[in-house]
Amino acid sequence: MFSNPVYVATNAEDHQYIEAIGDSVSAMISGQENGKAGLIKALEALKRSLQLHFLIEENMMSDFGYDGLSEHHRSHLLIVSEVNDYLKSIVRNDEEPRVNLWPHVRTTLRHHMQKFDTDFAHYLEQRTARDAAGPVAATPRPPLGALT
């Protein structure tokens, strides 16, 4: 079974990877790296990384019957849509980007991690403890008339 420490470690590694991509996007926007085509590729990589991470996370939440999945999913959609909308504006417009979206997305992603991912980790911890305890022994019923 997927344990809470494994989830927390894997989730943190995924977030570090996503942040590294975001930092490269930010460097391109800031002019440290040049080329609109490179920026578009980096934004697409960021979007795909977010989508894959979120898909895996949501599937796991569904498998574990996590009741906060719908709110968690909405938070995922907001993050991906911000990146996607920015990407579309870069693709549509021939001008170089003037606004660096990454600091905002990184802050949103970190807030998401603190709020939603921490809640799911806590849920996994409780569920793991409950599953480890095993079944509760049945209490034998007293014979009829024993209490009278």
C-alpha positions in Angstrom: 0.0 0.0 0.0 1.1 3.6 -0.7 2.4 5.0 2.6 2.2 8.5 3.9 6.0 9.1 4.0 6.3 7.8 0.4 3.5 10.2 -0.7 5.1 13.2 1.1 8.6 12.5 -0.3 7.3 11.9 -3.9 5.1 14.9 -3.8 8.0 17.2 -2.6 10.2 15.8 -5.4 7.6 16.5 -8.0 7.1 20.0 -6.7 10.9 20.6 -6.9 10.9 19.4 -10.5 8.0 21.6 -11.4 9.6 24.6 -9.7 12.9 24.0 -11.7 10.9 24.2 -14.9 9.1 27.3 -13.7 12.4 28.9 -12.8 13.6 28.3 -16.3 10.4 29.9 -17.7 11.0 32.9 -15.4 14.6 33.2 -16.6 13.4 33.2 -20.2 10.8 35.9 -19.5 13.3 38.0 -17.6 15.5 38.0 -20.7 18.3 35.8 -19.2 17.4 33.3 -21.8 16.2 34.4 -25.2 13.8 33.1 -27.8 10.0 32.9 -27.9 10.1 29.3 -29.2 12.1 28.2 -26.1 9.7 30.0 -23.8 6.8 28.3 -25.4 8.4 24.9 -25.1 9.3 25.6 -21.4 5.7 26.7 -20.7 4.3 23.6 -22.4 6.7 21.4 -20.3 5.5 23.2 -17.2 1.9 22.7 -18.1 2.4 19.0 -18.9 4.4 18.4 -15.7 1.6 20.1 -13.7 -1.1 18.1 -15.4 0.7 14.7 -15.0 1.5 15.4 -11.3 -2.1 16.4 -10.7 -3.5 13.5 -12.6 -1.5 11.0 -10.6 -2.4 12.7 -7.4 -6.1 12.8 -8.2 -6.2 9.1 -9.2 -4.5 8.2 -5.9 -7.0 10.3 -4.0 -9.9 8.6 -5.8 -8.4 5.2 -5.1 -8.2 6.0 -1.4 -11.7 7.5 -1.3 -10.5 10.9 -0.3 -13.5 13.1 0.3 -11.6 16.4 -0.4 -10.9 15.3 -4.0 -13.4 17.7 -5.7 -12.0 20.8 -4.0 -8.4 19.6 -4.6 -9.3 19.1 -8.3 -10.7 22.6 -8.6 -7.4 24.0 -7.2 -5.5 22.0 -9.8 -7.6 23.3 -12.6 -7.0 26.9 -11.5 -3.2 26.5 -11.5 -3.1 24.7 -14.9 -5.5 27.2 -16.4 -3.3 30.1 -15.4 -0.3 28.6 -17.1 -2.4 27.6 -20.1 -3.9 31.1 -20.5 -0.5 32.7 -20.3 0.9 30.2 -22.8 -2.0 30.9 -25.2 -1.3 34.7 -24.9 2.3 34.1 -25.8 1.5 31.9 -28.8 -1.2 34.4 -30.1 0.9 37.5 -29.6 4.1 38.2 -31.4 5.4 40.5 -28.7 7.7 39.3 -26.0 6.1 38.7 -22.7 6.1 41.6 -20.3 4.7 40.0 -17.2 6.4 37.2 -15.4 3.7 34.7 -14.4 6.0 32.2 -12.7 6.3 34.0 -9.2 2.5 34.0 -9.0 2.1 30.4 -10.1 4.9 29.3 -7.7 3.2 31.1 -4.8 -0.1 29.5 -5.7 1.5 26.1 -6.1 3.2 26.4 -2.7 -0.1 27.5 -1.1 -1.8 24.6 -2.7 0.8 22.2 -1.3 0.5 23.6 2.2 -3.2 23.5 2.2 -4.4 20.6 0.1 -1.4 18.3 -0.1 -0.9 18.5 3.6 -4.6 17.7 4.2 -4.3 14.6 1.9 -1.1 13.5 3.7 -2.9 13.7 7.0 -5.8 11.7 5.6 -3.3 9.0 4.4 -1.7 9.0 7.8 -5.0 8.4 9.5 -6.1 5.8 7.0 -2.8 4.0 7.3 -3.0 3.9 11.1 -6.6 2.7 10.9 -5.7 0.0 8.3 -2.7 -1.1 10.4 -4.9 -1.6 13.5 -6.7 -4.4 11.7 -10.2 -5.5 12.2 -11.9 -4.8 15.6 -12.6 -8.0 17.5 -16.3 -8.8 17.8 -17.7 -8.6 21.3 -19.5 -11.8 22.1 -23.2 -11.4 22.8 -24.3 -12.6 26.2 -26.7 -15.5 26.2 -30.3 -14.7 26.2 -31.6 -14.1 29.7 -28.1 -13.5 31.2 -28.8 -9.9 32.0 -32.2 -10.5 33.7 
